[in-house]
């Protein structure tokens, strides 16, 4: 097995700061998209729809959904890292906190500006928390786990999950609009740029793009950071060599 990794404990303080700043900014960016009122990111549409139906705050709904998605990791044999568990709680708390501080935005020009800020901040946040290498969030881990367990492409798995999430959220009353489209088009390039910008130690391209060669089919391997976030191999089909993508490779568009 050949993996280029950040040594265990190296830059630990910076990585922890990156993780929690990134998660806080992620929640804040989602709140900005809510206040802009022009459409949310796919999971935000679902969270808002469920909040409308249940009377819970959107941040609390985000926490509940994150915990539920994390339970789905069990049958696909994904193992959470510190970043995974932190993601469940930190994003929702930051989202509700930002919504309490930021009022509704009036006027199309102001809405567009807040929407653009939300998308850019989301890209910064994604780069920060993924580059910290403490494990993917629950929703991203579900996607990568299904990819590796089913053998289907990341693009297909991600598309199916997000279409299902958006459709369900929209039917429940979530906001779908121009902001959703802008987010879908912009988040990949933004996250890729900030992932490389915030890479901790070593060559950013190497940290963001090294494949792990798994020589035993049907087993998992820890991610390159060695933090206990598993990158599971594909199903056992008799092939002795499986290429397992790191979480950031799988999350970002290929």
N, C-alpha and C positions, 0 to 999 in steps of 0.2 A: 504494500500500500504506500502510495507516494502522495503526501499532502504538504503544501507549503503553509506553515501556521505561524501565528503570533505565539511566542512562548507563553506558557501558563504563568500568569501573574505579571507579565510585562505590560506596562502602561495601565495597570489595573484602575488606578484612580481616575485617569482620563476616560477610560472605557465606561466606568460606572457613571461619571458625569454625563458623558454622551448619551448613555442609555436613558437616563431619567429626564434629561433636558429634551431629548428626542421624543420621548413618550408624552411629556407635558405639551410640547409644541404640536404634536399630532392631535391631541385632544383640542387644543386651542384652534388649530386650523379647521377642524371639523365644525367647531362652534362658529367660526367666521363664515363658513359656507351656509350654515343654518341662518345666520343673521342676514346674509346677502339675499336669501330668498330666491335664488335663480337655479336651484338644483344642487343636490348633494352627491357625494361620492357613493358608489354602489351600496356599501354596507351602511352608510349614513341614511340612505333612503329607507332601508329596512328598519333601522333603529328609530327613525322618526315616525314611521308608520306604526310600529309597535307602541311607541310612546303615546301616539294619538289614541290608540285603542285601549291602553291599559291605565292611562293617567299617571304613569311613572315619568320621571324626568328622562330625557334622552340619554344622559350620562349613565343613569342607573340601568337603563335598558341595554346600553352598550356593555356594561359589566356582566349582566345576566347572559346576554348572547355570547360574549366571549367565553364565559365559564361553560356554557352549553357546548360551544364548538370545541372547547378543550376536551370535553368528555368523548367527543368523536375521534380523538387521537388514539384512544385505547384500542379499538379494533384494527386500526391501520398501523399500530405499533410505532407511533411517534413518541419521543420522550421530550418533555418540556425543559427549557433552561430558565435561568433567572429572568431573562428578558421576556420569555413567554408568559410567566406568571405575573410579572410586573405589568405587562401590557394589559392584562385583563382589567386591572384596577386603575392604573395610573391614567390611562386615556379617558375613561369615563369621568373620573374625578376632575381632571383638567378641563374636560368639555363643559361640565356643569358649572365649574368655577368661572370659566370665560363667559358663558352665557349669562351668568349673574352680573357680570361687570360690563358687558358690551350690549348696548340697546339695539333694538331693531333699526335697520338702515332704511332710510327713505330716499327716493329719487333714483332713477336708473343709473346715472353716472356714479353715484356713491355705491350702489349695489354692485356694479361691474368692478369697481376698484376693490371693494371688500372681497368679492369672489376671487379676483386675481391674487390678492394677498393670501387668501386661504389656500389656494392651489400651490403657490410658491412655498409658503410655510410648510405645507404638507410634504412637499418634495424635500425640503431641508430636514424635516423631522424624520422622514423615511431614511434618508442617507445617514443621519446621526445614529438612529437606534439599530439599523442593520449593520453599519460599520463597527459598532461596539461589539458585535459578535457574541451576544449572550443568548442566542436562540431566536427564531422567528416568532412573530405574533401568532395567536391561536388560528386566525383565519388564513394567514399565509402558510402555516404549518399544515393545515387541513389540505390546502391545495398541493403542496409539495408531497405530502404523504399519499394522497390519492394518485398523483402522477407516478410515484415510485411503486405503489402497490398494484396499480392497474396496467402500467406500461403505456398509458395514453400520454399524448404530448401535453406539456405545460400549457400551451396556448389553448388547447381544447378543454382541459380541465378548468383552467381559469375562466374561460369564456362561459362554460356551462354553469359554474358556480355563481358568477357575477350576474348572468342573465336571470337565473333563478332568484337571486337575492333582490335584484332591482325590480323584477316583476312582482314578487311578493310584497316588497315594501311599497310599491306604487299602489297596488290594490288595497293596501292597508291605510293609505293616505299620505305616504311619504312624498317629498317634493322631487320631481324629475324634471329637468330642464336644461337650459344652455350650460349651466355650471357642471352638470353631469358629463356632458360631451367634452367640455374644455378639460375637465379633470382627466377623463379617459385618454385624451390625446396628449396631454402635457405631463402627466405624472411619471411616465416611463423615462423620458429624457431627463427630467428634473432629478428624479431619484438616482439615476445612473451617474449624473454629474456630481451630486452631493455625496453619493456613496464613495466615489473615488476621492473627493475633496477631504472627507472626514476619515479616511482609512487610517487605522492605528498601526503604525510601524510597517516597515517593508515597502514593497512596491504596491501602490494602490491597485493596479491592474491585476497583480498576482493575488492580492488579498481578496479582490472581488471576483476573481474568475478562475481560481484553481479547481479543477475537477478532482474528485477523490476516486481512486481506483479501488473497487471492492472486489476481492478475489473469492469471497465465499458467498454464493447466491443465497437469498432468503434471510440474510442477517442485516443488522444495522451497524453503522459506525458513527462515532462522535464527530461533530463538526470540527472544522479546522482550528477553531479556537480552543478546543478541548474543554468546553464548559458544560458538557453533558447534554447538549442539544443534539438529538440524534438525527442523522441523515440516513434514512432507511434505504436499503437496496430494492430493486425491482423484484417481482414475484419469482420464485424458484422455477425456472423453466429449463433447467439443465445447462444453461450457459455459465461458464466458469468465471466470466469477467463481466462486471456490471459497472457502468459509469454513473455515479450518484452526484447530482448537482448540489452545490452548496446552496443554502437558503436564498442568498441574494441573487444567484444566477437564476434560480427558478422564479423568484418573485418578479424580477425585472423582465421586460419584453425581450425575446430572443430574436 
